[in-house]
């Protein structure tokens, strides 16, 4: 029996900790669909038979003090338990406010919320702790608060179920990438550039087990940090500062030899790898250099690490190497950095890969991750697995998240 459509609010806060993205998505089920395209923000996909319509999306910045508290909590060697508990509840209130504001703006009602929460710690690898080896993650933002304020069930805390199945807990967005961008005729690289950059490689005619996905390294995180340190600006708008600088190739070469880049997928990154300590080292290597050159070099590091990841995919996966990757589909805040995009275009051209943007497919780049968690929440609500073991390294697919009721 065909299930009635639901309107799901997807809520995302990325590692840049710059604010809250909300996507309102109408999701229904269509049996026997053979469509595989996105037009006017609508997609039908054969395997999961979903009709997806993006009704609207919105962004709101964290209050300055909240952003400072979030950044201080990330990868902190010491933190107040009381403050972390309060932050969890406060973010729940802010997420609820963001959903309610989006509902009013787009004059709709929601049936379900899928909230990723704010990552303050992610350790995808097993490490010793109190006589045990374990992986751990923490996305804060209390789902029960959101459910109570919005008045609908909330799916949150998506990553632990995959980690319990032996996965890294990330990336999870490749479920959406595969659903929307799988193509029978050609292979595609779907590249999101948020605070961290992540890649989904989808060979032509791929099945779910053919998908290759992993974090490629820093996205905007290092660029933003050095721009704020050197110019007092939160980010390099449109890449204009980097455009005035020259790339310090010796610095780029040095940091692309970082241990993270030597790891084989599946792998994940966060502020634990590219946060405060990494930025201190980066600035130390660039000391006495022209400030614009430092920003240009940070931008080149992101571009080079992405291209190196593409080369790895093409060289080390037999399924992928037989398929021509003709397109890279960009999304995330980095897609608005013209200098970064130009660097990617120049380095990908010899590989025969042209750049397109998710906006061309009816999916605004800033809405993509929030939309992904709306769809993941919908799958969880229907008790269906939505992780891709080929992306996370888990032993099996998992039903993701925990449900809070109003």
Protein Blocks (a to p, Z undefined) as FASTA:
>chain_A
ZZdddddddddddfkonaccdddddddddehiabdcdeehiacdfklopacddfbdcddd
ddfklmmmmmmmgopabdcfklmmmmmmmmmmmmmmmmmmmmmmnopadfbdcdebjafb
dcfbccdeehiacdddddehifklmmmmnopacdehkllmmmmnopaoiafklmmmmmmm
gcfkbccddddddfbccdddddehiafklpccddfbjfklmmmmmmmmmnopabdehhlm
mmmpccdfklmmmmmmpfklmpccdddddfklmmmklmmmmmmmmgoiafklmmmmmmmm
mmmmmmmmmmmmmmmcmklmmpccfbdcdedjklmmmklmmmmmmmmmmnopacddfkln
opafklmmmmmmmmmmmmmmnopafbdfklnopabdcdedjdddZZ
